[in-house]
Amino acid sequence: MTVAPINETQPRVQPAPAEDLLQVRDLKKYFPIKGGLLRRTVADVKALDGVSFTIKRGETLGLVGESGCGKTTTGRTILRLIEATSGEVIYNDQNVLTASRREMREMRRDMQIVFQDPYASLNPRIQVGESIAEGLRIHGIGTAKERRDRVVAVLERVGMNASHLRRFPHEFSGGQRQRIGIARALVMEPKLIVCDEPVSALDVSIQAQVLNLLKDLQDDLGLTYLFIAHNLSVVEHISNRVGVMYLGRMVELTSRDELFSHPMHPYTQALMSAIPLPDPTVKRERIILQGDVPSPVNPPSGCRFHPRCWKAQEICQHEDPVFEQKKPDHWVACHFAE
Amino acid sequence: MAVNAQEAEALEVKEEQYERPFVEIVKRFMRHRLAMGSFVLVTLLILMVFLGPFFSSFTERAQVLNHKNSPPFTNYVLEDPITEEGSNDVRTAQGTEVTWILGTDELGRDLLTRLMYAGRVSLYIAFAVTILGELLGVIIGVISGYFGGFVDALAMRTVDFLNTLPLLPILLVLTTITKPSVNKLILILVFFGWTGGARLMRGQILSLREQEFVSASKALGASNTRIMFRHLVPNALAPTIVNASLGLSNVMILEAALSFLGFGVQLPNASWGNMLRDAGTLTVLDKYPWRAFFPGLAIFICSLCFNFIGDGLRDALDPRAKH
């Protein structure tokens, strides 16, 4: 395997160590904007602009950031539900993005996804038993009887039972549907599950149940999660490491404890100060960001965060900060990280 | 496994038992009186048209030349036996007293029997054109909407092109080049008739394909064919069914119009359209109005009923119109 040339924006360009299950290198996704009479591409929405990270076997990597920062696009690009513009996604020494149709089919058994909206993620005209069995059927796994047994086993694993098999999605509550969605991913016995905001559409009381279920499953089955969320407390609860995204870039990546105790990027610090505290007597300095997220069509020059940053200096306007290791295992992209 | 009370409650399937979707649709359709009445009427009509001729004393072409243009309810004692078509087997013996319930036409043929044979042809054309046309439309529509891009552009420009062609002059040309037949007529009408269904389907697919259950299937490794026909089409079929039932009456009227103009079903085969044409002179309308009235009535009833059934289906299939 050849070693790719070191690029400034890439934290790590080398063969994946054995403990790494998934490596994402300089992932880019541009959505073209077509215009004019000839439908030519007039601009790109830079949804992902050079995102790199690794996920270790058995860990949960949380991904946070505000709406439109590219979290969901990251998850879907890794699974090739959206085709990436460039970059590499290495799963078990195999590049997912260039895999052939056949190789991809095999890899899909290992990588599954749980969606945000439990109402849209199940086909309303198909009984849930059949929805869950679909993956087995597609891959020709087992006889009808064996498939049924596996579906029942997995349904029981997520806290439901065989009597639910022949029901339709509209007969279940949001939390139950989310369990069905998890069962559908689980039945393939995957190694990696991309959880795309799996609890943001649920009531708070149900959120905890689903999060605990995901944790239990991870402990029992040795699953690896890429957990996408915008709720910091949820991410803190479930993640081992956390990546913070802003406008199509990763701005900070470190262990959960380090991130929540010593956030180094100004954007992360602002996010942290927005977490509500349960104690009303504690006074805290709230960092209020000015303005809105800029358009990903035409991102700001230099550091993408500089128009909203209170630490911004002249250098931030024209020099893009390198995403680098400022402390052991603590990656930040900021000129003034502290 | 210890489950706390709240969790147990959350897992309990909702008490209220839902009907299976199909049962619910049938129930809602049956509540729509006009549609249900129309459905019964059409069913009776179809039964009559297909079974009636077996019980008739007459055949499609048997002529009683000395009783042309008899009015309805004329009684007559047969001077010659009526034989089966294409053989010499006697159908109705000499000396039997028969009644022309709807009268006879200009060749002394029984109008009722002819109306039933004509109905077979007219209904066959209507159903064949609608079913084949919608099928083609669904397939082209789903492919066009799902893949998008060049395929979509090609399909939709073809639709636009076909819609700009004037149907009647083209049929006129076609009938002069080739000998018209029922099946050719069906093919031609399908060729021009799939476009509406394709557009309808494509529109549905465009919104459905963005749903997460489609992504979920893709993540499981489902093929495009599977996603299109297992996941997308069943969810997009409701408007197509309504469109088809309304389309039935359009095809029926179109067939009548074409036969009336002489491009459709050719004599001696009867269709409701060409029976109307035979009656379409001032003399006939003035002196023997029943010859135009009954075929016209049949077309009228059928197209009206298909429209009502379409309305009823639209209401029954619309999930927002519950109760």
HADDOCK unambig.tbl for C-alpha pairs under 7 A between the chains (distance, minus, plus):
assign (segid A and resid 79 and name CA) (segid B and resid 219 and name CA) 6.91 0.50 0.50
assign (segid A and resid 81 and name CA) (segid B and resid 215 and name CA) 6.55 0.50 0.50
assign (segid A and resid 81 and name CA) (segid B and resid 218 and name CA) 6.93 0.50 0.50
assign (segid A and resid 81 and name CA) (segid B and resid 219 and name CA) 6.83 0.50 0.50
assign (segid A and resid 105 and name CA) (segid B and resid 221 and name CA) 5.48 0.50 0.50
assign (segid A and resid 108 and name CA) (segid B and resid 219 and name CA) 6.33 0.50 0.50
assign (segid A and resid 108 and name CA) (segid B and resid 220 and name CA) 6.08 0.50 0.50
assign (segid A and resid 108 and name CA) (segid B and resid 221 and name CA) 6.12 0.50 0.50
assign (segid A and resid 109 and name CA) (segid B and resid 220 and name CA) 6.94 0.50 0.50
assign (segid A and resid 112 and name CA) (segid B and resid 219 and name CA) 6.36 0.50 0.50
assign (segid A and resid 120 and name CA) (segid B and resid 211 and name CA) 5.96 0.50 0.50
assign (segid A and resid 120 and name CA) (segid B and resid 212 and name CA) 5.45 0.50 0.50
assign (segid A and resid 120 and name CA) (segid B and resid 213 and name CA) 6.17 0.50 0.50
assign (segid A and resid 121 and name CA) (segid B and resid 211 and name CA) 6.97 0.50 0.50
assign (segid A and resid 121 and name CA) (segid B and resid 212 and name CA) 4.47 0.50 0.50
assign (segid A and resid 121 and name CA) (segid B and resid 213 and name CA) 4.07 0.50 0.50
assign (segid A and resid 121 and name CA) (segid B and resid 216 and name CA) 6.82 0.50 0.50
assign (segid A and resid 122 and name CA) (segid B and resid 213 and name CA) 5.08 0.50 0.50
assign (segid A and resid 123 and name CA) (segid B and resid 213 and name CA) 5.66 0.50 0.50
assign (segid A and resid 123 and name CA) (segid B and resid 231 and name CA) 6.86 0.50 0.50
assign (segid A and resid 125 and name CA) (segid B and resid 235 and name CA) 6.86 0.50 0.50
assign (segid A and resid 135 and name CA) (segid B and resid 220 and name CA) 5.19 0.50 0.50
assign (segid A and resid 138 and name CA) (segid B and resid 221 and name CA) 6.88 0.50 0.50
assign (segid A and resid 138 and name CA) (segid B and resid 222 and name CA) 6.17 0.50 0.50
assign (segid A and resid 171 and name CA) (segid B and resid 14 and name CA) 6.96 0.50 0.50
assign (segid A and resid 171 and name CA) (segid B and resid 18 and name CA) 6.97 0.50 0.50
assign (segid A and resid 172 and name CA) (segid B and resid 13 and name CA) 6.54 0.50 0.50
assign (segid A and resid 172 and name CA) (segid B and resid 14 and name CA) 6.98 0.50 0.50
assign (segid A and resid 176 and name CA) (segid B and resid 11 and name CA) 6.78 0.50 0.50
